[in-house]
Amino acid sequence: MALLEITNLTVEFATATGSLRAVDGINLSVDEREILAIVGESGSGKSVAMLALMGLLPWTAKVSADSMLFDGQDLLGMNDKQRRKIIGKDISMIFQEPMTSLNPCFTVGYQITEVLCQHFGGKRRSYNNRAIELLNQVGIPAAESRLNSYPHQLSGGMCQRVMIAMMIACQPKLLIADEPTTALDVTIQAQILELLIELQKNHGMALVLITHDMAVVAETAERVVVLYAGQQVEQRKAEKLFKNPKHPYSEALLNALPERAQDKLLNAIPGVVPGQMDRPQGCLFSPRCSYAQEVCRQEPPKLKDGILCHFPLSQPKAISVESE
Amino acid sequence: MSEQLINARDLHKYYSIKSGYLQPSKNLKALAGASFELYAGKTLAVVGESGCGKSTLARLLTMIEQPTSGQLSIDGIDVAITTDKSIKKQLRQSIQMVFQDPFGSLNPRQKIGNIIQEPLIINTDLSTNERHQKVLEMMELVGLRKEHFQRYPHMFSGGQRQRVAIARALILKPKVVVLDEPVSALDVSIQAQVINLLIELQQELGLAYVFISHDLSVVRHIADEILVMYLGKPVEQGPSEVIFNNPKHPYTQALLSATPSTNINTKRQRIKLIGELPSPINPPTGCAFNPRCQHAHKSCKISEPIMETYGESQAACLALDEGRI
């Protein structure tokens, strides 16, 4: 049985101008010890879907789903108190901005031991050794002296390591990383990704990686879910997706990368993700899709074999991968 | 050969830092010895991690700050020597900048049209109508619609805001545009749109770009020349193709291997860089890269390497010098 099983997850926000559907019927399943990547542009609902799972959305959000099972427990029927016992312990989440997601008023040591006290009880002091052990695990040099540092004394990469230490403190079964490396330099990005994968292997966690960078996905994930405007447009094994993307959007995302450009100009996707007001009638990607036909503009497509498209691509459109 | 627009020789910029009352101030070497040339219609990419002095270089080039030492001539005029204010003003007009964060670099209380025409108000005495006309032309050039004139920045997406920032930089018809991480805050698909726009504008207007970035896949696509910096010092520079196909300096090699790629078939051996950039206030002795370098030797900790020519590119590395790699 899958560790996490979400069917038909929908999140709607009540805004002044009407309701906004940020996530539209997503089905997700994550197996134990699996690395799943969720890919999409900003506004595609990838973060909102995961925040809904964590129960971290504001009251304006209306979350509904047919089922939301984690490790056999139903997260939907739970009240907040019960949910808090799972969140942070069995499911934990790393956020994008390491500098802003740590509390600037407390030391690193305080923030790490706080998680442990919360879930296992006991005195904060008694967890100091565990905190040092955790900091060592995530590769922070001189961990003992770092316990008393404040977040502003650390660099972005170090802060992200502290975040990761906090999140693996309770040995979660599922770790969600929401754009964990977007704010970091390439060399640090490589270090953090490597660390996440190493921890995932050693601890036997499942890892959900949210990102908009296809290259990061290619380096890490086993399975990929591509989201567009809140809908799940493609869900497949990473290897297959990169060789032969079936949905035009996945293909366009790949082709927009500079490394896949054939000449001086890149294959940009025209336009932007539709907002609340300009949602097209048919397929949501149709205004930007280079294969769109009349049917695409009139009728929304149905999900078939994990692909949401009237005309899934069979052959890759002459993607010539530059030989390195 | 096209026109030479920027000629920088051995640029240095130090900031003095007070570490406390009664304590002597220390020098932070933000930039130590950058030399390069930039020609019309070409792109120079400055690459490195945060804290390597890329943005300091941008501030020197745009004359926001004066170099501590070294020579910088823009359009054939030496910036340090010139005291004539009108010449300086003209120089400032010919070099403009686009910043990284399109959410922070536009005034949220100004309309798009006013943001774009502000350089004109300051630097020219055109009438309101003429200014409007120019702004509308520029908006069309960067792919904004006429009706956007009266809108506020918050009504736009990141990509469109970056277009506004580009329009503002181009309105004075500069010869050089300094782009400080112009696409790193954008999504991949929007990033491609903005890069295409930059390339088209360059071809159309013959602009020279100084493209500051840490994303090597973007740099590879857009740059003609590359300058790799580490802790304020250039470590390798040369033509883009040469640097990407045959990187000489261990740091460049590490940077290239750290860049993720969608090409799953070619699993490369990744060079692991341990640790982070050391503090520029208290840099390591000898080669600044030696604590993280896998080829570091005793001599690397003692003497500082200088730029030497290897084939078509230049690199500053003792291991290369001594033939160890």
Interface residues (C-beta under 8 A of the other chain):
Chain A: E41 S42 P141 S155 G156 G157 M158 D185 V186 T187 I188 Q189 A190 Q191 L193 E194 H212 D213 M214 A215 V216 V217 A218 E219 A238 E239 F242 K243 A252 L253 L254 A256 L257 P258 E259 R260 A261 K264 L265 L266 N267 A268 I269 P270 V272 V321 E322 S323 E324
Chain B: E49 S50 S157 G158 G159 Q160 D187 V188 S189 I190 Q191 A192 Q193 I195 N196 I199 E200 H214 D215 L216 S217 V218 R220 H221 I222 A254 L255 S257 A258 T259 P260 S261 T262 N263 I264 N265 T266 R268 R270 K272 L273 G275 E276 L277
